[in-house]
Amino acid sequence: MSKSKLIKRIKAAAVGAAVTAAALVTPFVMPQMKTKAADYDNYAKLLQYSMYFYDANMCGDKVGENSAVEWRDDCHEGDSVPGGFHDAGDHVKFGLPAGYTASTLGWGYYEFKDSYDSLGQKAHLKTITDYFAKYFKDCTTLSGDTVTKFVYQVGNGDQDHAEWCAPENQGQSSRQIYTTTDGASDIAAEYAAALAVNYINFGNTEDLKYAKALYNFSVKNNKVCNEGTSGFYSTYDYYDDQAWAAGWLYLATKDSTYKNFLNTFMNSSGKGMSGQSGCQWGIYSTMSWNNVSMGAGILQAEITGSASDWAKVKTYLDGHGATSSSYYFENQWGSARYNAAQQLCALVASKYPASGANYYNWAKGQMGMLLGNNPINTCFVTGFSSNSAKYAHHRAASGYSSFDEMGKNVGYSSKGHTLIGALVGGPTSQSFAYNDSIQDYTANEVALDYNAALVGAAAGLYSKYKTGSVDSSIEGIDMKGNSNTDPTSETTEKTTTSTTTATTKNTSTTVSTSTSSQGGTVVKETVVDVNTQLNLNGSNMYEIALNKLIPENAIVNSFTFNLSSSGGSIGSVSYGAYASLVNNNPHGSNQLQNNSSATINGSSGSIVFEISDTYKGYIDRDGTLQFGYWWGNQQTVTLDSITCSYSLPGSESSTSTTTSPKNTSTSVSKSTSQSTSVSTEGEIDYTKLKNGDVNLDGSVSIQDLVSLCKYFSDVNSYALSATAMKNADVTHDGVLGSSDTVLLLKVVSGHLNESVLNE
């Protein structure tokens, strides 16, 4: 077992105990459902399951600690650019489908963010898209803001396909690297699109920097590379990819240069690689790795709001299955992926009244067919139902170590695994001809691009119908670390800077503080008057230094944003509000429970973002608070003020620490936040005080983490002495909770130096 896999399993055990003790499991995770065939509208479960395919296809030296699939581990560590994802049931890292996949996954979150957030799937999606983003950036050599070299593929398709084994066992002989200094415009543009939408969704400014550079590289060179891609992912053109990237870059920056490029693509022809590309006469292709014209067209229509722009989208959908009750069948090779992509586009179009579209029932019917409501009673998503396809063409899952072994069988080896959430190729005819065999790559291949639109379509259907529930345990899946409150993810890059594009009407800031009592707890509030206009777009984030809001040692409960507009309704906050904390410390950057409560009445109201119990006591006063707002009916709203609610240790609050050496008993009290107050009512052995030494053996090790986790699992059976409780409070906030577990975990796993326990 690799070191990273061991660390991940330690993390899983520690977080599991802390979550159990502190009741931090996301409230949207339901008990596991019995697998049944009639899950045709279980869109919550489909969104959850469909993302695990990407964990199964992770590549590089960080798989063990990032993949939720328990039977995967680090692989291809000798790649010239480690990381990224295997393309399909093979192990090549093809650039074009990877870029398409990452940008389409980001698109699904951008359009249907509410589904991911309410079902606790945001953190998992972010892990996947950040993993893609890191690989794309690592593939890119910059000189200033200019791309000088670009890796567009790792692995030789012919050599790789001649091998059959798990990726962990594959040698480096087939891991050829393909680079260019003046080509692969299609791939560079897809990477740019993926990085731009990831910036919009999650705010990492490095993503935007690389997105701009890769886009510039693409439009400067305007040519493709055929070496390595020929016979696998040979492209039709690069122009559609550039338009797709331009749309996302416009949404990220509001730079009209990008919008003009997108409009030119949609309103003219005679350009591109063939000299005949563009959508002047309409959209001509289903969304796919080889043509993203439909996605570009939808972005343009969203940006302009023009009925004529939406008409191109609707005309294509109406003419390609969206008015028929029959299974939408585009091509016998991977028909299910085209069906899912058409669903995603139809669902996005249906969101916007200006489109005049309503394809919800159509998409619901098509998804039902993919999930088993069809003449052959077969679900084409692996591991989803009892009637799911079982033998996807996938080396890692199959359990075979050679072609000789695999070639004699239809099914998997006894050493094989259930591949969770993969969309197989599906029916090879509109009448549902299908062969569930590992040998049949036409019907049973799985690939990155197959699942990309499936994830977004599941989110879109859940956003509309709110049906189904997620599972709390899945065979072969490590469920820890895939909720919105996961504090242990090492995948995501820390955002250190961001751009504020709000228009400030009044640059002066007024700060006031008040004190009140709530249930015996002294609660203090700092109110900052900001009087700042915000554009209703996700790329416009208001930012304020936290040291203006938070006094030293404050245990923050919530931030409240008080809003008003000049007239009309502010909009639907269930879709629109987003806030984040940006810190320069090791404790994480996403510490808010978004949209925990919201009140909007007419043209004024407030939005409250509570601090996750996991992070109470961790807020870094040197960080910043960001707030953005989307999709209102007004062009701007005014952020009138920000209120921070907090308590201070020692101020008659539930988080205070009291010491009474006369009483030799140790008591434990539960606070309303479900963490455990450190009540050192017992004899403290001051000779054994050492931060982190929970088992009192004089050192800090994994055994201390185990002792703390046992305590959380059953405080009566595994009680801690007053000295041990004092040592266990490594965050020094007077509260024993998962924040202490996480910090101690990072120390004993080697991610942080032990000295951090004394800070």
SEKEGU-109709 format. One line per 2 residues: number of its first residue (from 1); their letters; for each residue y, x negated, z negated of C-alpha. Coordinates in pm, whole numbers, plus 32768, in hexadecimal, padded with zeros to 4 digits. Layout:
<nodes>
NUM) A) Y X Z  ... $
</nodes>
This chain:
<nodes>
1) MS) 8000 8000 8000  8158 7F7A 805B $
3) KS) 825E 7F35 7F53  833E 8044 7FE5 $
5) KL) 8224 8145 7FD0  81E2 80E2 7E67 $
7) IK) 8352 8105 7E13  8359 8258 7EBA $
9) RI) 8230 82D3 7DEF  82D0 8255 7CAD $
11) KA) 8409 8311 7D10  8345 844C 7D58 $
13) AA) 829C 8443 7C04  83E0 83FE 7B4C $
15) VG) 84AD 8501 7C00  8395 85FF 7BDF $
17) AA) 8393 85DE 7A66  850D 85E8 7A50 $
19) VT) 8521 8717 7B2F  841E 87CF 7A60 $
21) AA) 84D2 8780 791C  8633 87C6 798E $
23) AL) 85DD 88F7 7A66  8688 885C 7B91 $
25) VT) 859A 88DD 7C99  866C 8988 7DA2 $
27) PF) 8661 8AFF 7D5C  8607 8B45 7EC5 $
29) VM) 84B1 8A9B 7EB3  83B0 8BAD 7E87 $
31) PQ) 8244 8B91 7E1A  8160 8B26 7F33 $
33) MK) 80F6 8C46 8010  7F8E 8C79 8071 $
35) TK) 7F6B 8C08 81D7  7F40 8D31 82BA $
37) AA) 7F55 8D77 842A  806B 8E7A 841C $
39) DY) 8189 8D8E 83C6  823A 8DF3 8505 $
41) DN) 838E 8E1A 845D  8371 8D1E 8343 $
43) YA) 849E 8C5C 83BE  84DF 8BB4 826F $
45) KL) 8387 8B16 8272  83A9 8ABA 83E1 $
47) LQ) 84F0 8A02 83A3  844F 8946 8282 $
49) YS) 830C 88EF 8338  83A0 8894 8489 $
51) MY) 8464 876F 83F8  8330 86C6 8365 $
53) FY) 82BE 8662 84C1  83D6 8560 84BF $
55) DA) 8353 84CC 837A  8203 84A1 8428 $
57) NM) 82A9 83E4 8546  838A 82FB 8480 $
59) CG) 837C 818C 84DF  83E6 8047 843B $
61) DK) 83EC 7F93 82EF  847C 80BB 822C $
63) VG) 8378 81C3 8280  82C4 81A9 8134 $
65) EN) 83F4 81FD 8067  8493 82FC 8152 $
67) SA) 837C 83C1 81F8  8305 84F5 813D $
69) VE) 81B0 84DA 81E7  80C7 843A 80EB $
71) WR) 7FDB 83A4 81EB  80ED 82E4 82A1 $
73) DD) 816A 818A 823F  8237 8067 82C4 $
75) CH) 81E4 7FFE 8427  8263 7F27 8547 $
77) EG) 832F 7E55 8455  8341 7D42 855C $
79) DS) 8402 7E1A 8654  8540 7D75 86CD $
81) VP) 85EE 7EB0 8652  851F 7F4E 853A $
83) GG) 8547 80B9 84DF  856A 81EF 85B2 $
85) FH) 8450 82D7 8614  8319 82C9 86ED $
87) DA) 834A 83A3 881B  820F 8476 8812 $
89) GD) 809F 8444 87C1  80DE 82E0 8837 $
91) HV) 81BB 81D6 8796  82C4 817A 8897 $
93) KF) 842F 81AC 8835  84BA 8244 8975 $
95) GL) 8634 8261 896F  8682 839A 8A34 $
97) PA) 85A8 8497 897A  860B 83F8 882E $
99) GY) 877D 8427 8875  8745 858A 88F0 $
101) TA) 8676 85D8 87BA  8771 8552 86BF $
103) ST) 8898 8600 8765  87DB 874A 877E $
105) LG) 876D 8737 8611  88D8 86FE 85B4 $
107) WG) 8941 8823 868F  8856 890C 85D6 $
109) YY) 88F2 88AA 8489  8A53 88C4 8514 $
111) EF) 8A19 8A29 858A  8939 8AAC 8471 $
113) KD) 8997 89DB 8345  896D 8B07 825E $
115) SY) 87F6 8B14 829A  87BB 89A8 8239 $
117) DS) 889B 89C0 8109  8810 8B06 807F $
119) LG) 86A6 8A98 80AE  86D7 893D 8019 $
121) QK) 8691 888C 8164  87DC 87D6 8194 $
123) AH) 876E 8692 80EC  8633 867D 81C0 $
125) LK) 86F1 86B5 8304  87F2 85B1 829E $
127) TI) 86E0 84B3 8252  8658 84E1 83B1 $
129) TD) 87A2 84D7 846D  8823 83B2 83A0 $
131) YF) 86E0 82F7 83F1  871D 8337 8562 $
133) AK) 888A 82D0 853E  883A 8187 8494 $
135) YF) 8746 812B 85A8  8840 8182 86B9 $
137) KD) 894A 80A9 8615  8855 7F8D 85E0 $
139) CT) 8804 7F9D 8755  8973 7F67 87A8 $
141) TL) 8A2B 7E19 87A8  8BA2 7E3E 877D $
143) SG) 8CBB 7D4A 87B9  8DD9 7DF9 870E $
145) DT) 8DBF 7F59 8798  8D0F 7EF2 88DA $
147) VT) 8B99 7F01 891B  8B22 7DB4 89A3 $
149) KF) 89AA 7DF1 8997  88D5 7F23 896A $
151) VY) 8761 7F49 891A  86EC 8082 89CA $
153) QV) 8573 806E 8992  8475 7FC2 88B3 $
155) GN) 830D 7FBD 892B  8263 7FB0 8A7C $
157) GD) 81E3 8109 8AD8  80B7 8097 8BA3 $
159) QD) 8040 7F98 8AA4  807E 8080 897E $
161) HA) 7FC4 81A2 8A1E  7E98 80C3 8A54 $
163) EW) 7E6E 80A3 88DA  7DF5 81AE 87E7 $
165) CA) 7E2A 8168 8678  7F0F 81BC 8559 $
167) PE) 8067 8119 857A  802C 8059 8436 $
169) NQ) 7F0B 7FA5 84E2  7FA9 7F62 8634 $
171) GQ) 8000 7DFD 868E  8143 7D85 8729 $
173) SS) 80B9 7D35 8882  813A 7E77 891C $
175) RQ) 828B 7E74 886A  835E 7DFF 898D $
177) IY) 84D6 7E21 896A  85B5 7EAB 8A7E $
179) TT) 8726 7E53 8A73  8850 7E77 8B59 $
181) TD) 89B6 7E01 8B67  8A28 7EF6 8C73 $
183) GA) 8933 8019 8C97  886D 812E 8BEA $
185) SD) 89A2 820D 8BF9  88CD 8342 8BBC $
187) IA) 8831 82B5 8A7F  8977 8224 89FD $
189) AE) 8A1D 8378 8A29  8903 842C 8971 $
191) YA) 891E 8336 8851  8A96 8370 8850 $
193) AA) 8A62 84E8 883D  896B 84C5 871F $
195) LA) 8A50 83E1 8658  8B80 84BF 8694 $
197) VN) 8AD5 85FC 861A  8A44 8541 84F1 $
199) YI) 8BA6 84D6 8499  8C1D 8640 84B3 $
201) NF) 8AFF 86B8 83D7  8AFE 85A8 82CE $
203) GN) 8C3B 84D8 82EF  8BC4 8370 831A $
205) TE) 8CE5 82C3 83CF  8C01 81AE 8453 $
207) DL) 8B4B 82B9 851B  8C90 831D 85C5 $
209) KY) 8CF0 81B3 860C  8BA9 8171 86C1 $
211) AK) 8BB3 82C2 8770  8D01 8271 880E $
213) AL) 8C90 8114 8876  8B4B 818E 8912 $
215) YN) 8BFD 82A4 89CE  8CF8 81A9 8A5A $
217) FS) 8BD7 80C5 8ABE  8B2B 81E5 8B6F $
219) VK) 8C54 8260 8C3D  8CBD 80FD 8C91 $
221) NN) 8B6E 809F 8D2F  8AEA 81E8 8DBA $
223) KV) 898A 817C 8E0C  882D 819B 8D7F $
225) CN) 8719 80A1 8D39  85C3 80E6 8DCA $
227) EG) 850A 7FBE 8D35  8423 8040 8C26 $
229) TS) 8486 81AC 8C58  83F3 81E1 8DB3 $
231) GF) 82C8 82C8 8DAA  831E 8342 8C4E $
233) YS) 8488 83AF 8C27  852D 8374 8D77 $
235) TY) 867A 8426 8D71  8718 850F 8E6D $
237) DY) 887B 84A8 8E15  8962 8421 8D08 $
239) YD) 8A88 850D 8D42  89FE 862C 8C72 $
241) DQ) 89B8 853E 8B4F  8B1E 84C0 8B5B $
243) AW) 8BA6 8624 8B5A  8ACA 867B 8A2F $
245) AA) 8B4B 8548 8975  8CB3 8596 89D9 $
247) GW) 8C96 86F2 8941  8C24 866C 87F3 $
249) LY) 8D27 8557 87F4  8E39 8656 8834 $
251) LA) 8DC2 8727 870E  8DBD 85EB 8638 $
253) TK) 8F11 8562 869E  8FDB 8673 8753 $
255) DS) 902E 8567 8857  9077 862B 8997 $
257) TY) 8FE7 850F 8A6B  8E8B 8582 8A0B $
259) KN) 8ED8 86F0 8A47  8F62 869E 8B9F $
261) FL) 8E21 85E6 8BFA  8D4F 870F 8B89 $
263) NT) 8E28 8803 8C4B  8E0B 872E 8D86 $
265) FM) 8C91 8731 8D6D  8C85 88A8 8D3B $
267) NS) 8D89 88FE 8E45  8D3C 8813 8F65 $
269) SG) 8C1E 877D 902C  8BED 864C 9107 $
271) KG) 8BD7 8549 8FF3  8ACA 849C 8F2B $
273) MS) 89A2 83CB 8F97  893F 84AE 90B7 $
275) GQ) 8AA4 84F4 9123  8A58 8666 9102 $
277) SG) 8A63 869B 8F8B  8B3E 8780 8EC0 $
279) CQ) 8B38 88F0 8E64  8C48 897E 8F43 $
281) WG) 8B57 8A84 8FCA  8A9F 8AC2 8E87 $
283) IY) 89A4 8A2B 8D96  8861 89D1 8E40 $
285) ST) 8769 895A 8D3A  86CA 89B6 8BF1 $
287) MS) 8734 88CF 8AD7  864A 87A4 8AD4 $
289) WN) 863B 862A 8AAE  867F 8606 8C23 $
291) NV) 87A0 86FA 8C3E  8893 8765 8B2F $
293) SM) 897E 8829 8C12  8937 8968 8B50 $
295) GA) 899C 88C3 8A09  8AD7 8838 8AA8 $
297) GI) 8B2A 898F 8B34  8B02 8A34 89E1 $
299) LQ) 8BE1 892E 893C  8CED 8964 8A43 $
301) AE) 8CE0 8ADD 8A13  8CF7 8AB6 889A $
303) IT) 8E24 89D0 88BE  8EE2 8AA0 89BD $
305) GS) 8E6F 8BF8 8952  8E8D 8C5A 8ABF $
307) AS) 8DC5 8D85 8B3A  8D94 8CDC 8C8A $
309) DW) 8D04 8BA6 8BE2  8C18 8C7B 8B14 $
311) AK) 8BB9 8D36 8C53  8B11 8BFD 8CDD $
313) VK) 8A3C 8BE4 8BA6  89E2 8D55 8BA3 $
315) TY) 8999 8D5F 8D18  889A 8C49 8CF9 $
317) LD) 87F3 8CE2 8BC7  87E3 8E3C 8C64 $
319) GH) 8749 8DA9 8D9D  8649 8CD9 8CE2 $
321) GA) 8584 8DBB 8C00  867B 8E30 8AF8 $
323) TS) 8667 8F9A 8B6D  84EC 8FA3 8B8E $
325) SS) 83E2 8FEE 8A8B  82F1 8EFC 8B32 $
327) YY) 82B3 8D9C 8AB2  83C3 8CB9 8B3D $
329) FE) 82FF 8BBE 8C0B  83B7 8A9F 8CB3 $
331) NQ) 82AD 899A 8CEF  813D 8971 8CA0 $
333) WG) 817A 881D 8BFE  820A 8865 8AA7 $
335) SA) 8267 89CD 8AEF  82A5 8A15 897E $
337) RY) 83BF 8915 8968  8481 89BD 8A83 $
339) NA) 8449 8B0D 89DE  84D1 8A8E 8892 $
341) AQ) 85FC 89EC 893E  8652 8B2F 89F0 $
343) QL) 863F 8BE3 88A3  872F 8AEE 87FE $
345) CA) 882F 8B11 8914  8812 8C8D 890F $
347) LV) 883C 8C99 8794  8970 8BBB 879E $
349) AS) 8A0D 8C8E 88B0  89C5 8DCA 87E6 $
351) KY) 8A95 8D41 86C5  8BD8 8D54 8786 $
353) PA) 8C6C 8EAC 87D7  8D26 8E1F 8905 $
355) SG) 8BD8 8DDA 89AF  8B7C 8F48 89C1 $
357) AN) 8A17 8EDD 8975  8917 8F72 888C $
359) YY) 87C9 8EC8 88B7  8750 8EE3 874F $
361) NW) 8632 8FD3 8795  85CA 8F09 88C5 $
363) AK) 85BC 8DC5 87FD  8500 8E74 86E6 $
365) GQ) 83FB 8EEB 87DE  83D8 8D95 8881 $
367) MG) 83B3 8CE5 8733  82AD 8DE4 86CF $
369) ML) 81E3 8D7F 8802  81FE 8C0E 87A5 $
371) LG) 818B 8C60 8644  8055 8D1E 86AE $
373) NN) 80BA 8E7A 871E  801A 8E46 8871 $
375) PI) 7ED9 8EA6 892D  7E16 8D77 88B0 $
377) NT) 7E86 8D9C 8741  7EEB 8C2E 872F $
379) CF) 8014 8B97 867A  809D 8A6B 8735 $
381) VT) 8135 89C7 85FE  8034 88E9 8554 $
383) GF) 7FE3 8921 83E5  80BB 8A5A 83D9 $
385) SS) 7FB2 8B6C 83CE  7E39 8B92 83BC $
387) NS) 7E37 8BCB 8536  7F11 8A9E 8588 $
389) AK) 7EB7 899D 8690  7DF3 888E 85DD $
391) YA) 7DB6 876B 86C7  7F04 86F0 8747 $
393) HH) 7EFE 85B8 8821  7F7C 84D4 870B $
395) RA) 7EF4 837C 86B6  7F65 8366 854E $
397) AS) 7EDF 84BC 84EB  7D95 84A6 85A8 $
399) GY) 7CE9 83A8 84C7  7C55 82EB 85EF $
401) SS) 7C83 8174 8617  7C2E 814D 8788 $
403) FD) 7C1A 8204 88D2  7AA0 81E1 88C2 $
405) EM) 7A9B 82B2 8784  7B9F 83AE 87F2 $
407) GK) 7B1E 83DA 8955  79D7 8478 88E3 $
409) NV) 7A77 8590 8819  7B43 86CD 8837 $
411) GY) 7BAB 86D5 86CA  7C19 85D7 85C4 $
413) SS) 7B51 84D4 8505  7AE2 8515 83A0 $
415) KG) 7BF2 841B 834A  7CF9 84EA 83FB $
417) HT) 7E1E 85A8 8366  7EC4 86F8 8392 $
419) LI) 7FFD 86BF 8460  8100 87A4 83C3 $
421) GA) 8204 885D 8490  81D2 87CA 85EC $
423) LV) 820C 88A8 871A  80F3 8864 8810 $
425) GG) 8125 8881 8987  80A5 89E4 897F $
427) PT) 802E 8AD1 8A8F  7FF7 8A37 8BE4 $
429) SQ) 8032 8B88 8C8B  80FE 8CBE 8C45 $
431) SF) 7FB8 8D72 8BF8  7F7C 8C83 8AD4 $
433) AY) 7E72 8B9B 8B5F  7E49 8A96 8A4D $
435) ND) 7D55 898C 89DB  7D63 890E 8874 $
437) SI) 7CDB 87B1 88B4  7D51 8655 8861 $
439) QD) 7CF8 85FB 89C7  7DEA 86F8 8A60 $
441) YT) 7F41 8657 8A5A  7FD1 8762 8B41 $
443) AN) 7F8E 8876 8A44  7F72 87AE 8902 $
445) EV) 8069 868F 891C  8175 8689 880E $
447) AL) 82BF 85D1 882C  8415 85A1 878E $
449) DY) 84C3 867A 888E  83C5 8796 8869 $
451) NA) 8428 87D4 86FF  859E 8797 8722 $
453) AL) 85F9 88F4 8799  84E5 8998 86CA $
455) VG) 8593 8925 858B  86E1 89B1 85FE $
457) AA) 8649 8AF8 8679  859C 8B2A 8528 $
459) AG) 86EB 8AF5 847B  8796 8BE8 8568 $
461) LY) 8694 8CF8 8531  869E 8CCA 83B9 $
463) SK) 881A 8CDC 83C2  87FC 8E2F 846B $
465) YK) 86CD 8ECE 83C4  86A7 8E15 8274 $
467) TG) 852C 8E45 827B  841B 8D6D 81E4 $
469) SV) 8414 8C68 80D2  83D5 8AF5 80B6 $
471) DS) 829C 8A61 801A  829A 899B 7ED7 $
473) SI) 8169 88CB 7F36  80DC 8865 8087 $
475) EG) 7FA3 879E 80D2  7FF4 8630 8114 $
477) ID) 8168 8659 80CD  822B 85BB 7FB0 $
479) MK) 8316 86D7 7F55  83F2 8601 7E74 $
481) GN) 8531 858C 7F17  8559 86A6 8012 $
483) SN) 864C 8789 7F5E  87C4 8790 7F5F $
485) TD) 87D0 8700 7E02  86EF 85D4 7E44 $
487) PT) 8794 84A9 7D9A  86A1 839B 7E08 $
489) SE) 86C4 838D 7F82  8701 822A 7FF5 $
491) TT) 871B 8291 8162  887C 8313 8174 $
493) EK) 8997 8220 81A7  8AB5 8233 80B3 $
495) TT) 8BFC 82AE 8145  8D0C 81C1 80D4 $
497) TS) 8E32 823D 819F  8E98 837D 824A $
499) TT) 8FB8 8402 8316  909F 8510 8292 $
501) TA) 9135 85DF 83A7  91CA 86F7 82D9 $
503) TT) 933B 8741 8303  93EE 8711 81B9 $
505) KN) 9515 87F9 817A  956D 876F 8028 $
507) TS) 9517 8607 7FD5  9567 8627 7E64 $
509) TT) 9444 8669 7D7B  9460 8729 7C35 $
511) VS) 9351 86FB 7B2F  9320 87DA 7A01 $
513) TS) 920E 87E7 78F9  919C 8907 781E $
515) TS) 908B 893C 7718  8FB6 8A70 76D7 $
517) SQ) 8E79 8ACC 761F  8D48 8B59 76CF $
519) GG) 8C1C 8BAB 75F7  8C7B 8AA8 74F4 $
521) TV) 8CB0 8999 75F8  8E08 8903 7621 $
523) VK) 8E58 8909 7794  8F83 8853 781E $
525) ET) 901D 888F 7972  90F6 87B4 7A4C $
527) VV) 91B7 886E 7B58  9249 87AC 7C7B $
529) DV) 9344 8860 7D57  9318 87DE 7EBA $
531) NT) 93B6 88EA 7F9C  930B 885E 80D2 $
533) QL) 92B5 8907 821B  9152 88E5 829E $
535) NL) 90E5 8925 8401  8FAF 89FF 8410 $
537) NG) 8ECA 88F5 849D  8DC2 881D 83FB $
539) SN) 8E57 86D4 8476  8F95 8711 83AC $
541) MY) 8F4F 86A9 8247  904C 86A7 812C $
543) EI) 9018 857F 8045  909B 853A 7EE6 $
545) AL) 9058 841A 7DF7  8F7A 8489 7CD8 $
547) NK) 9044 83C6 7BD9  9151 84D0 7C02 $
549) LI) 905A 85D8 7B91  8F69 8532 7AA0 $
551) PE) 8FBF 8485 7959  8EEB 8369 78D3 $
553) NA) 8D8F 83D3 785A  8DB6 8538 78D9 $
555) IV) 8C79 85FE 7915  8CDF 86D0 7A40 $
557) NS) 8C60 8834 7A67  8D08 88A8 7BA7 $
559) FT) 8E22 888D 7CA0  8ED9 89C6 7D11 $
561) FN) 8FA3 89D5 7E53  90B2 8AE1 7E52 $
563) LS) 9109 8B57 7FAF  9200 8C38 8061 $
565) SS) 9264 8C7E 81C7  93A1 8CF5 8270 $
567) GG) 92FC 8E3B 82DA  91B2 8EDD 832E $
569) SI) 905F 8E88 82A0  8FF7 8D28 8241 $
571) GS) 8E97 8D5C 82C3  8D30 8D51 8250 $
573) VS) 8D07 8C4B 8142  8B8E 8C74 814C $
575) YG) 8B99 8BA8 828A  8CDB 8AED 8273 $
577) AY) 8D24 8A22 813C  8CB3 88BD 8107 $
579) AS) 8D0F 87BA 8006  8C81 8666 7FB0 $
581) LV) 8CB3 854C 7EBD  8CD2 83F0 7F4E $
583) NN) 8C83 82D8 7E5B  8C6B 8161 7E62 $
585) NP) 8B57 8154 7D5F  89D9 815A 7D64 $
587) HG) 89B8 82BB 7CDF  89D6 8376 7E28 $
589) SN) 8AE2 841C 7EF7  8A7C 858A 7F08 $
591) QL) 8A9D 8613 7DAB  8B19 8773 7DF0 $
593) QN) 8A59 88B7 7E00  8B14 8950 7F22 $
595) NS) 8B83 8AB9 7F26  8AFD 8AFB 7DCB $
597) SA) 8BFB 8C14 7DB4  8D19 8C8A 7E89 $
599) TI) 8E1E 8D9C 7E7C  8EF9 8DEC 7FA5 $
601) NG) 8FD4 8F21 7FA8  909E 8F5A 80E2 $
603) SS) 9179 8E2B 8111  913B 8D75 7FC9 $
605) GS) 901F 8D10 7EE8  8F5B 8BF3 7E52 $
607) IV) 8E1F 8B2D 7E93  8D62 8A8B 7D74 $
609) FE) 8C82 895A 7DA3  8BB0 890B 7C72 $
611) IS) 8B30 87B2 7C1B  89B8 878E 7C29 $
613) DT) 8922 8755 7AD1  8884 861E 7B67 $
615) YK) 89D7 857A 7B84  8A9A 85F5 7A58 $
617) GY) 8B26 84BE 79B6  8B0B 83F6 7AFC $
619) ID) 8C52 8454 7BA3  8D09 8317 7C0A $
621) RD) 8E80 8329 7BCC  8EB1 8220 7CD9 $
623) GT) 8E1F 8309 7DE0  8EB9 8426 7EA2 $
625) LQ) 8E8C 859C 7EC5  8E7D 862D 8025 $
627) FG) 8EA6 8798 8087  8E8C 883C 81DC $
629) YW) 8E87 89A0 825B  8DF0 8A3C 8395 $
631) WG) 8DE1 8B77 8460  8EF6 8C49 83CE $
633) NQ) 8FBF 8D48 848B  9101 8C87 8451 $
635) QT) 9156 8B3F 84FE  91BB 8AAB 83AF $
637) VT) 919D 8AF5 823F  9260 8A61 8120 $
639) LD) 91AE 89A4 800E  9298 8A02 7EF2 $
641) SI) 91F6 8945 7DD5  90B5 88A8 7D53 $
643) TC) 9033 88F0 7BF6  8F3E 8806 7B4C $
645) SY) 8E79 8892 7A24  8DE2 8791 7939 $
647) SL) 8D8B 873E 77D2  8DB1 85FC 7711 $
649) PG) 8CAB 855F 762B  8D0E 858B 74C1 $
651) SE) 8DEE 86BB 74FF  8D15 87CF 7466 $
653) SS) 8C4C 87F8 75A2  8ADC 8821 75ED $
655) TS) 8AD8 86BA 7664  8B5A 861F 7524 $
657) TT) 8A96 851A 7463  8A6E 8535 72EB $
659) TS) 89D4 843C 71FC  894C 848B 70A1 $
661) PK) 8884 8366 7013  8839 8427 6ED2 $
663) NT) 874A 8510 6F88  8606 8469 6FF3 $
665) ST) 8599 857D 70E3  85DD 8571 7257 $
667) SV) 865B 86B3 72F5  8681 8712 745F $
669) SK) 8773 881D 74D8  8789 88B3 7634 $
671) ST) 88DD 88DE 76D7  8932 89EE 77D0 $
673) SQ) 8912 88F1 78E9  879E 88C5 789D $
675) ST) 87C5 8759 783B  8775 86D6 76DF $
677) SV) 8889 8670 75F3  884F 8528 7540 $
679) ST) 8844 858F 73D6  8805 8450 7312 $
681) EG) 87C6 8502 71CC  86D1 8404 714A $
683) EI) 86B3 82A0 70D5  8726 81B1 71E6 $
685) DY) 868F 8057 71E8  87BB 7F92 725D $
687) TK) 86E4 7E5D 7293  8631 7F15 73AE $
689) LK) 875E 7F9F 7467  873F 7F34 75D3 $
691) NG) 87B5 8010 76EF  8689 8086 77BA $
693) DV) 857F 801A 76BF  84EF 8176 7682 $
695) NL) 839A 8105 7600  843D 8003 7519 $
697) DG) 836F 7EDA 758E  84A1 7DFA 75BA $
699) SV) 84B2 7E06 7738  850D 7EF7 7850 $
701) SI) 83ED 7F4B 793A  8336 8064 79E9 $
703) QD) 8297 80BF 789B  83ED 8129 781B $
705) LV) 8415 8211 7945  82BD 82A3 7900 $
707) SL) 8317 82DF 7792  8457 8392 77F4 $
709) CK) 83A3 846A 78F5  8297 84CA 77FB $
711) YF) 83A8 852E 7707  8447 860F 780A $
713) SD) 82FA 86AD 7861  82B4 870E 76F5 $
715) VN) 83B5 86B4 75E9  82CA 8720 74D1 $
717) SY) 8198 865A 753E  825E 8525 75A6 $
719) AL) 8382 8527 74B2  846B 83FB 74B0 $
721) SA) 84F3 8359 7377  8668 834C 733A $
723) TA) 8668 81E0 73AB  85A5 822F 74E8 $
725) MK) 868E 834F 753E  87B9 826E 7510 $
727) NA) 871F 816A 75F9  86BF 8275 76F7 $
729) DV) 8826 82EA 7721  8867 81DF 7828 $
731) TH) 898D 829D 78C0  8A38 82A2 776B $
733) DG) 8AA8 840B 778E  8A01 8498 7658 $
735) VL) 890A 855E 7729  87A1 8511 7785 $
737) GS) 875E 8599 78DF  86E9 853E 7A3A $
739) SD) 881C 8461 7A67  8788 8375 7963 $
741) TV) 8634 8386 7A0E  86C6 8336 7B62 $
743) LL) 8794 820F 7AE9  866F 8180 7A26 $
745) LK) 8591 81B2 7B57  867D 80EB 7C34 $
747) VV) 8678 7FCE 7B39  84FF 7FB9 7B09 $
749) SG) 84C3 7FD8 7C81  85AD 7EB5 7CC4 $
751) HL) 86BC 7F77 7D7A  87BA 7F2A 7C67 $
753) NE) 87E1 7E06 7B78  8794 7E4B 7A0C $
755) SV) 88FC 7DF1 79B7  896A 7F46 7A3A $
757) LN) 88CF 7FE2 7904  89D7 7F39 782C $
759) E) 8B03 7FAA 78F7 $
</nodes>
